[in-house]
Each structure stands twice: as C-alpha cells, then as structure tokens.
C-alpha cells in the first residue's frame, strides 16, 4: 500500500464538494486511509492564486490547511518561482542552473496546474489505497470526474527541491541587490570640497 497525492477534478464545481463529503465516508469505512483533503479553487483573477475552500485533517493532528503536503504543494505553486519558471505559461523561462534543476520537478507542478486550471475547483487528497476501486467508483463512475494519482514520495522530493532552489534564488537576489545599491551609492556621492580653505585664501588676497 503506497501513499499518493490524488487530484480529483470535475466539470461542475459542486461535484468537488460532493466528492469531499463522500470521501469522508470512504475514510470512515476504511476503504481509504486518508491524511489530508482539501477543496481547492484556482482563482480566476490572472494572479494564479489557489484558495482552500474546505479542509480536513484525517490524522487527528489538527494541522491547519497550510500545514502538511497540501499546504506545501500550493505554497510552491503561488511562489515567485512558479511565475519565474513559466509554469503557468506552459514553458520554461531562462536557462540557469536553477532552472535546469527545477525542470525535473515540472512533471508534478505542471500536472497540478494543468488539472486545476484557472476558475477550476478540485479536490486534493493525500491517502493510502489498499484498493483503488472504491475511489474510482465514486469519482469516475458516480460523479463523472477524473483522478490523477501522483506518488507521495516523488511529490515530497520535488517540493523540497523547489524550496531549496527558491531559497538559493532569494539569497542570490539579495546579494545582487546589495551590490547594486553599494555601486549606486558610490557613483552618486558628491565630491567633497574644503570651503573654509578657499574662503581663507580669497580673504588673504583681498588684504
């Protein structure tokens, strides 16, 4: 039994909420072993923000929606890194070492973005399945939705890699900014003059 990150998508928004409710029943009957689940909307405002509409932590740890895998996954998707690397544009920007490293992680992040497009509401479920038939029956047969199954460990590793690249990029940006500020201050500093000596000389000559 392997843990997975499951993306559950539907043509009708209300079906995401229905799936959220019905999956709780599958959890209660132990048809699945869930960790966390959230109803997520990709806000259609051009800013590529993901809003958590509803959330449950099955583990009893009372983790907030920002904690755990779901929170970290969405955190990467709304980070400057996602825009910088062009995930929402469907392509890469730049050819730096950092960009090449993150290219390996696009299979996960771009998969999420392609499944949960702007204006779309979906369910993200973290769970273990002994048998995938109960969830397939509910999502695909009863609600007419789609299921994308991602390996939990793979997603976890790619999130970690993205966070490391973002941290390195921020550090580099700070150093570059500091150097630019220092250079700007050096070039804009006024030349110093000794007015007191000039005035003294002029006064002596007048005498």
C-alpha positions in Angstrom: 0.0 0.0 0.0 1.6 3.3 -1.1 0.7 6.8 -0.2 -0.4 9.0 -3.0 -1.3 12.6 -3.8 -4.6 12.4 -5.7 -6.0 15.2 -7.8 -9.8 14.8 -8.3 -11.3 17.1 -10.9 -14.8 17.6 -12.2 -16.7 19.6 -14.8 -19.1 21.0 -12.2 -17.9 22.9 -9.1 -20.5 21.4 -6.8 -19.2 17.9 -7.6 -15.9 18.8 -5.8 -17.8 19.5 -2.6 -19.9 16.3 -3.0 -16.7 14.3 -3.5 -15.2 15.9 -0.4 -18.3 14.8 1.6 -18.4 11.3 0.1 -14.7 10.6 0.6 -15.2 11.2 4.3 -17.5 8.2 4.3 -14.8 6.1 2.5 -12.4 7.1 5.2 -14.9 6.1 7.9 -15.4 2.7 6.4 -11.6 2.3 6.0 -11.9 2.0 2.2 -9.1 4.5 2.1 -6.6 5.7 4.7 -6.5 9.5 4.4 -4.1 12.0 5.7 -5.4 15.3 4.5 -8.0 16.5 2.0 -8.9 19.9 0.6 -11.3 21.5 -1.8 -9.1 24.0 -3.8 -10.0 26.7 -6.3 -7.6 28.2 -8.8 -8.8 31.8 -8.6 -9.7 33.2 -12.0 -8.2 36.7 -11.5 -5.0 36.4 -13.5 -2.8 36.2 -10.4 -2.7 32.4 -10.2 -3.7 32.1 -6.6 -5.1 28.9 -5.0 -7.8 29.2 -2.4 -8.6 26.4 0.0 -12.3 26.3 0.3 -12.6 23.4 2.7 -10.1 21.2 4.5 -9.9 18.2 6.8 -7.0 16.5 8.6 -7.8 12.8 9.0 -4.8 12.1 11.2 -6.3 13.9 14.2 -3.2 16.2 14.4 -5.4 19.2 13.9 -3.0 20.6 11.3 -4.1 23.8 9.6 -4.7 23.8 5.9 -1.3 25.4 5.4 0.5 22.5 7.1 1.4 19.2 5.5 1.8 18.2 1.9 -1.2 20.1 0.5 -0.1 23.4 2.1 3.5 23.0 0.9 2.4 22.0 -2.7 0.2 25.1 -3.0 2.9 27.2 -1.4 5.3 26.3 -4.2 2.6 27.0 -6.9 1.9 30.5 -5.6 5.6 31.4 -5.1 7.5 33.7 -7.3 9.4 30.7 -8.5 6.3 29.4 -10.3 6.0 32.6 -12.3 9.7 32.9 -12.9 9.9 29.5 -14.4 6.8 30.0 -16.5 4.8 27.1 -15.2 1.6 28.9 -15.8 2.7 29.9 -19.3 3.4 26.3 -20.2 7.1 26.7 -20.7 10.4 27.5 -19.1 12.0 30.9 -18.7 15.8 31.2 -18.6 18.5 28.5 -18.8 20.2 28.9 -15.5 21.4 26.1 -13.4 18.5 26.6 -11.0 16.0 26.4 -13.9 17.5 23.2 -15.1 17.3 21.7 -11.7 13.6 22.6 -11.3 12.8 21.3 -14.8 12.9 17.8 -13.3 10.1 18.8 -10.9 7.7 20.1 -13.6 6.0 16.8 -14.0 4.4 17.3 -10.7 3.8 21.0 -10.6 2.7 21.4 -14.1 0.5 18.4 -13.7 -1.3 20.1 -10.9 -1.7 23.3 -12.8 -2.9 21.5 -16.0 -5.5 19.6 -13.9 -6.6 22.6 -11.8 -6.8 25.4 -14.4 -7.9 29.0 -13.7 -11.5 29.1 -12.5 -11.5 25.4 -11.6 -12.4 23.8 -8.3 -10.9 20.4 -7.4 -10.1 18.1 -4.5 -6.6 17.3 -3.4 -6.4 14.1 -1.3 -3.5 12.6 0.5 -4.2 9.0 1.1 -3.2 5.3 1.0 -5.3 2.9 -1.0 -5.4 -0.8 -0.4 -7.7 -1.0 -3.4 -8.3 1.8 -5.9 -11.8 0.6 -6.9 -13.8 2.4 -4.2 -12.4 5.8 -5.1 -12.6 5.0 -8.9 -16.3 4.0 -8.4 -17.1 7.2 -6.6 -15.2 9.8 -8.6 -15.3 8.4 -12.1 -18.4 6.3 -12.3 -20.8 8.1 -9.9 -19.6 11.7 -10.2 -18.1 11.6 -13.7 -14.8 13.1 -12.6 -11.2 12.3 -13.2 -8.4 11.1 -11.0 -4.7 11.8 -11.3 -2.5 9.7 -8.9 0.9 11.0 -8.0 3.5 9.2 -5.9 3.7 10.9 -2.5 7.4 10.5 -2.1 8.1 11.9 -5.6 5.9 15.0 -4.8 7.6 15.4 -1.5 11.1 15.3 -3.0 10.1 17.8 -5.8 8.6 20.2 -3.3 11.8 20.0 -1.2 13.9 20.7 -4.4 11.7 23.6 -5.4 12.0 25.1 -1.9 15.8 24.8 -2.0 16.0 26.4 -5.4 13.8 29.3 -4.3 15.9 29.8 -1.2 19.1 29.9 -3.3 17.4 32.3 -5.7 16.4 34.7 -2.9 19.9 34.6 -1.4 21.4 35.4 -4.8 18.9 38.2 -5.4 19.7 39.8 -2.0 23.5 39.7 -2.8 22.9 41.2 -6.2 20.7 43.9 -4.8 23.1 44.8 -2.1 26.0 45.1 -4.6 23.9 47.2 -6.9 22.9 49.6 -4.1 26.5 49.9 -3.0 27.6 50.7 -6.5 24.8 53.3 -6.9 25.7 55.0 -3.7 29.4 55.2 -4.7 28.7 56.8 -8.1 26.1 59.3 -6.7 28.1 60.5 -3.7 29.1 64.3 -4.2 32.7 65.3 -4.4 33.9 66.8 -1.1 35.4 70.4 -1.2 37.1 72.4 1.6 35.2 75.7 1.5 37.0 77.0 4.6 40.4 76.9 2.9 39.1 78.7 -0.3 37.5 81.4 1.7 40.6 82.0 3.7 42.8 82.3 0.6 40.4 84.8 -1.0 40.3 86.9 2.1 44.2 87.0 2.3 44.5 88.1 -1.3 41.9 90.9 -0.8 44.0 92.2 2.0 
